[in-house]
Amino acid sequence: MKHLILSLAAFAILSLPNLVKAMDLRPLAADRPDTTESPQTVDKGHWQIETSLVGYAQDKLNGQTTRAYEAFNTNLKYGLTDSIDFHIVFTPYIQQETANQSSKSHSDLQLRTKINLWGNDNGDSAMALLPYIKLATGEFSNDNTEGGLIVTYGTELADYSIGAQIQLDYVYDETKDQMGFSGSYAAVFGYDINHRIAGYIEQLGEFDTDNQYIPYASFGFTYQSNHNQQWDIGSKLALDDQGQDFEIFFGLTQRY
């Protein structure tokens, strides 16, 4: 509860009227709600908060259903240079329920940086690298430090946007009690319905440390209320019995 109260207070402060001059900044680019990360960074000297206000996930495996609720799954960003920003990723409230028990905690802490290689300000395409490290801090943690690298690419075609990324992770394998490599890919297709509303569809694939492949589909919508604020709703659906059945989330991106 303490973490939830602190997050609510922080969100209230961050949602105050934005006084940033729109003419001085690049178009708003968020890493949410789709899985494919944006190749653009936050403008130097500016903050950006991207958060799932609420989220729900459900998975049924071997006759047992697990439900998960979360609040304020947040990526807090700061622009270090014109092409590099720094991210702190954290979820202060997570509740997991099965038929026999219910547990509450916060997530592990993830530290990332995004390095734009080209296309941050103009051009037909953009590409970026996102190295990250995960620090074990939550009750649901595997108590191991993990890390990885994301490579993401995006381009625009008229009212359409296309993005793709690959990710390599060095993670703990509980079944083998050792560290190993896993990975994933994502490809997204977006469409501007009008100058404020856009939609997307996405295909994802995840590979665990045994190279088992799990496919997912994702879709959602965004609404940009002004130059520095965007609301969204998104989802993720498993296309295989081994994946998490589905999740849905509603969130906000705010730049200042």
KOLZA-868480 format. One line per 10 residues: number of its first residue (from 1); for each residue x, y, z of C-alpha. Coordinates in steps of 0.2 Angstrom, whole numbers. Layout:
NUM) X Y Z ~ ...
***
This chain:
1) 0 0 0 ~ 14 12 4 ~ 21 10 -14 ~ 4 13 -21 ~ 1 29 -11 ~ 18 36 -16 ~ 15 32 -35 ~ -2 40 -34 ~ 6 56 -27 ~ 20 55 -40
11) 7 53 -54 ~ -3 68 -48 ~ 12 79 -48 ~ 18 73 -65 ~ 0 76 -72 ~ 0 95 -68 ~ -2 106 -83 ~ 12 105 -95 ~ 21 121 -99 ~ 33 114 -111
21) 33 124 -128 ~ 27 112 -141 ~ 37 121 -155 ~ 54 117 -146 ~ 51 98 -145 ~ 51 83 -157 ~ 34 75 -160 ~ 29 64 -145 ~ 36 46 -146 ~ 32 33 -133
31) 38 15 -131 ~ 20 10 -126 ~ 7 3 -128 ~ 14 -9 -141 ~ 29 -20 -137 ~ 40 -13 -151 ~ 50 1 -144 ~ 51 18 -152 ~ 68 22 -159 ~ 66 41 -154
41) 73 47 -138 ~ 66 60 -126 ~ 73 78 -130 ~ 88 83 -120 ~ 84 90 -103 ~ 66 84 -103 ~ 57 71 -93 ~ 44 59 -100 ~ 33 47 -90 ~ 25 32 -98
51) 13 22 -87 ~ 0 9 -87 ~ -13 16 -75 ~ -21 -1 -73 ~ -18 -18 -80 ~ -25 -36 -79 ~ -18 -52 -85 ~ -25 -70 -85 ~ -17 -87 -88 ~ -24 -105 -87
61) -12 -119 -86 ~ -14 -137 -81 ~ -31 -133 -74 ~ -26 -118 -63 ~ -30 -100 -67 ~ -18 -86 -62 ~ -24 -68 -62 ~ -13 -53 -60 ~ -18 -35 -57 ~ -5 -21 -58
71) -5 -2 -56 ~ 7 11 -62 ~ 18 0 -72 ~ 30 15 -76 ~ 44 19 -87 ~ 52 36 -82 ~ 63 44 -95 ~ 75 58 -95 ~ 84 65 -110 ~ 103 65 -107
81) 109 71 -124 ~ 100 75 -141 ~ 102 56 -145 ~ 103 47 -128 ~ 90 45 -114 ~ 89 35 -98 ~ 75 25 -91 ~ 69 18 -74 ~ 56 5 -76 ~ 46 -1 -61
91) 29 -7 -56 ~ 24 -2 -38 ~ 9 -13 -36 ~ 7 -31 -42 ~ -6 -43 -35 ~ -6 -61 -41 ~ -21 -73 -37 ~ -24 -92 -39 ~ -37 -103 -32 ~ -27 -106 -16
101) -17 -90 -13 ~ -15 -71 -16 ~ 1 -61 -16 ~ 5 -43 -17 ~ 22 -35 -20 ~ 31 -23 -32 ~ 41 -27 -47 ~ 60 -29 -50 ~ 69 -13 -55 ~ 75 -11 -73
111) 88 2 -78 ~ 89 6 -97 ~ 96 18 -109 ~ 91 22 -127 ~ 104 26 -140 ~ 97 33 -156 ~ 108 29 -171 ~ 99 39 -184 ~ 83 47 -188 ~ 79 55 -171
121) 75 72 -179 ~ 71 69 -197 ~ 72 56 -211 ~ 62 41 -218 ~ 68 29 -204 ~ 76 28 -187 ~ 85 15 -177 ~ 91 13 -159 ~ 99 2 -146 ~ 92 -1 -129
131) 104 -10 -117 ~ 96 -14 -100 ~ 99 -22 -83 ~ 86 -29 -71 ~ 90 -28 -52 ~ 81 -41 -41 ~ 70 -31 -29 ~ 52 -38 -29 ~ 44 -52 -20 ~ 40 -61 -36
141) 58 -60 -42 ~ 70 -74 -46 ~ 83 -65 -35 ~ 95 -64 -50 ~ 102 -49 -59 ~ 98 -50 -78 ~ 101 -40 -93 ~ 100 -39 -112 ~ 100 -28 -128 ~ 85 -22 -138
151) 88 -16 -156 ~ 73 -7 -164 ~ 69 1 -180 ~ 54 12 -187 ~ 49 20 -203 ~ 34 30 -209 ~ 24 27 -225 ~ 11 41 -228 ~ -2 38 -214 ~ 6 21 -209
161) 20 17 -197 ~ 30 1 -197 ~ 41 -5 -183 ~ 52 -20 -179 ~ 63 -25 -165 ~ 74 -40 -159 ~ 79 -43 -141 ~ 92 -54 -133 ~ 91 -57 -115 ~ 103 -65 -102
171) 91 -73 -89 ~ 90 -85 -75 ~ 82 -103 -80 ~ 73 -109 -64 ~ 72 -127 -71 ~ 91 -128 -74 ~ 96 -117 -60 ~ 108 -107 -71 ~ 109 -92 -82 ~ 105 -93 -100
181) 100 -84 -116 ~ 82 -81 -122 ~ 75 -69 -135 ~ 61 -61 -144 ~ 55 -51 -159 ~ 41 -40 -163 ~ 34 -31 -178 ~ 20 -18 -178 ~ 9 -9 -191 ~ 1 7 -186
191) -12 18 -194 ~ -17 36 -191 ~ -36 36 -190 ~ -35 55 -189 ~ -23 68 -182 ~ -26 63 -164 ~ -32 44 -165 ~ -21 30 -171 ~ -22 11 -170 ~ -10 -3 -171
201) -8 -22 -174 ~ 7 -32 -169 ~ 14 -49 -170 ~ 27 -55 -157 ~ 37 -71 -154 ~ 46 -76 -138 ~ 60 -89 -136 ~ 64 -96 -119 ~ 81 -103 -113 ~ 76 -120 -121
211) 72 -111 -138 ~ 54 -115 -135 ~ 44 -103 -146 ~ 28 -94 -140 ~ 19 -82 -152 ~ 8 -68 -147 ~ -3 -55 -156 ~ -6 -37 -149 ~ -18 -23 -154 ~ -23 -6 -147
221) -27 12 -149 ~ -19 29 -144 ~ -27 46 -142 ~ -15 61 -142 ~ -24 75 -132 ~ -10 88 -135 ~ 8 89 -141 ~ 15 82 -124 ~ 1 70 -119 ~ -6 53 -126
231) -18 41 -119 ~ -19 23 -124 ~ -27 6 -122 ~ -18 -10 -127 ~ -19 -29 -126 ~ -8 -45 -129 ~ -16 -62 -133 ~ -7 -79 -134 ~ -8 -89 -150 ~ -1 -104 -141
241) -7 -114 -126 ~ 10 -111 -118 ~ 9 -92 -117 ~ 0 -81 -105 ~ -18 -81 -111 ~ -21 -62 -112 ~ -18 -46 -104 ~ -26 -28 -106 ~ -20 -12 -100 ~ -24 7 -100
251) -11 20 -99 ~ -4 38 -102 ~ 12 46 -109 ~ 16 63 -102 ~ 31 74 -107 ~ 37 89 -98
***
